[in-house]
C-alpha cells in the first residue's frame, strides 16, 4: 500500500503565492516538495536534474498553451506521474488527460483531503478525478447528461447502459442478464464504446463514466 511520507513532489505554477500555499498543504501530510518552478522552460530543465515521484502542474501555466506543460513532460519523461490542477473540470480537460497519458486532474481550491486523495489515487496507479459535484459544469444544471452525452458521442441508449453498469463494477455476464442480451452482444457494445470514446482502458472508461455522472 502506498505511503505518503517521503513522496517527492515538484510544483509547476506561475503563481508563486499559490505554490507556497500548496507546499504548506502538502507538508502537513509529510509530502516532500523538492522544488517549485514557474515556467515551461524551468520545468523542463528541473526535470533533467531531479526525479520527483509526482509533478503537480497548473493547467494554464503562463507562457504556454493550455496543457502543453503536462504534454511536454509526458513526451520527454513518459514514466513521470502527473497531476493537473485546473479551475474547471470538464470533458476537455478529461479528454486531454486520457489522450496524453496524464494521470488525472483536480480543481484548484479543492480541500486538502481531496488533494491528498488524488495524489494517493495516482501513486496507487489510478486515475484521479475531482469530486462528483465539485464544479457546476458537472452538476445538474444542464440538460439530462445521458441525452447530452449520447448526442455528443453518438452513443446508443444500450451503450450508455453498458457504461453505467461497467462503472458500477458489474460483470459482463450479469450485464447480459440485466439487458437480456448475450455475453457476445455485450462484448460488441463494449467494442463500439471504446471506438466512439477513443478510450481503450477499462479504468479510464470507468473514470469517464464517473465524470459524466452516468
N, C-alpha and C positions, 0 to 999 in steps of 0.2 A: 504494500500500500504506500502511496506517495506521502511524503512528509514535507511540510512547507519549510521547516527550519533548514537554512543553508541554501535554499533555492536562489540562484543568482538571476538578477533581472536588469535589463538595460531599458531605460525610458527614453523615448524619442518624441518630443513635443516642443513646439516653438514657444509655448507659454512657460517661461521659467517658474512663475509663481505656481502654476498648476503642477508642474513637475515636482517642485519642492513639497507641495501638499500630498501628492501621490506617494512620494518617497516616505513621508511620515506615516501614512496609512499602511504601507507595506511593511515598514519596520515593526509595527505593532504585532504583526503575525510572524516575525522573525525571518521575513524575506530579506535578501541581501541585494540592495541596489548598487551595482558595481560602477555604473556611470549614467549620466544624463546628457543627451545631445539635443540640438535644436534645429538641425537641418539635414537634408538628404545626404549631402557630401560628408558631413561629420559622422553620420550614422554608418555609412559605408566604410569610412576609414577606421572607425572604432571597432567594427566587427572583424577587421583584419588583425586586431591586437587582443581583443577579449572574446571569450566564448560563453555568453550567458545561456542559462537554461531557457530563458524566455525573453523575448523582446516585446515590450508594450509600446505601440506606436500610434500616434494620433492619425486618424484617417485623413484629415485635412491639413497635415503638417505644411508649414509655409514653404513657398518657392517650389511647389510641385503640384502636379495634377492629383486629384483625389485618389488616394490609394496607392500611388506609384511607389511610395517608400516601402510599403509592405511587399509589393510586387518585386521590387528590386532585391530585397532581402531574400525572398524565396528563390529567385532565379540564381543568385550568386551563392546562397547558402541553403540548399534545398532541405537540409535536416533541421534547420533552425525553427523552433516553435515561435509562433507569432500571435499576439492578441491585439486586435484593433480596438481603439477607443473612438467613439463617434457620438455626435449629438442626436443622430437619427437612426432608428432601427427599421429598416425596410427591405424589400426584396432586392433592391440594387446592391446594398451592402452585402446581403447574404450571398447573392449570386457571385459578386466579386470574390468573396472568400472561397467559395466552392471551386470556381474556375481557376483560381491561382494558388491553391494549396494552402490557404491561410487557415489557422486553427480555430478561428471564431472571433466574435466581437462582443463588446459590452458598451453600455452607454456611459458617457461622461456624466458625472454627477450621481451615479448609482451609489447605493450604500456600500460600505466596506465589505459586508458579508457577501453581497452579490459579486463583488470583485474577487474576493478570495475563492468563491465557488467557481468562478470562471477559470481562474488560474489552476485550481485543483482539477477541473474537468480536462483542461488541455494537458496538464502534466500526466494525467492518467490515460492519455491517448484519445480523449473525446473531443467533441466539437462544442465550443462554448456559445451560448445564446443568451440575450437579455431575458429578464422575467417576462412572462406571457403578456402582461398588461403594462410593461414599463414605458411604452410610448403610445400616444394617442393614435399614431398611424396604424398600430396593430390592434386597437381596441374596437369596440362595436359601433363606432360612429360612421362606418362605411356600409355600402350595400352588402348583403349576405356574402360572407367570404367564400363560401363554396361556389356560388354562382360566378363571382368575380374571378376566382382562380381558374375555374373551368373554362371561362371565356378567354382568359389571357393565354392559357397554355393549351387550349383545345382538348382538355381532359374530359372524358365522358363521366357521367354520374357514377358508373360502375368503377372506373379507375379511381375516382375520388374516394369511394367507399373502401377500396382496397388499401389506399394510402392510409386512411383513417385506422383501419384495423391493424395494419403493419405497425403504425406508430404506437398502438396500444400493446404491442408485443404478441399479437395473436398469430399462431402458426398458419402456414398455407393450408393445411388440412382443415383447420377449423374455419378459416376464411371461406373455403369452398363450401362448407356446410352452411355457414351463415348466409351466403349468397346463392345457395342452391346451384352451384356450378361445380365442374370437375376441377381437380387439382391442376390439370393441364391448362384449363382456362385461366386459372389464377396466375400461372406462370406466364401466359400470354399477356395478361393485363399488366403484370409487373414489367415485362419487356417493353411494352408500349409506354408505360410510365417513365421508365429510365430514359427512353429515347426522347420523349417530349420535354422532360425536365433537364436533360443533359446531366443527370446525376447518376453515377454508376455504383456508389457505395450505399448500402442499406443504412448505415449510421447517418450519412448526410441526408438521405431521403427522409428519415425519421425527424431529423432536425428541421428539415424543410416543412414537414407537416406541422410540427410544433410552432414554428414561426408564423405559419398561416392560420393557426388556430383551428385546424381540421378536427 
